[in-house]
Amino acid sequence: MREEAIMHEMWCGADASGEPVWHVLADNGLTLCGVEKREGLNGPPSTDEHCFSCMKALQAVMASTES
């Protein structure tokens, strides 16, 4: 039996200090760290920084799906 792959979308939003970082979106429109996705960044994001909370949550999700 083949399981369907789960896709995770990246979204560039602000961190707690207002700086742009890449978040991981869940299906419910929230990031894995709990930030609500909001539109409004002008132009393409100019960062390669990632939200550490999202990355840690994504690692946990990926580890739980490994067989």
HELIX and SHEET records of a PDB file:
HELIX    1   1 PHE A   52  THR A   65  1                                  14    
SHEET    1   A 2 GLU A   9  ALA A  14  0                                        
SHEET    2   A 2 PRO A  20  LEU A  25 -1                                        
END                                                                             
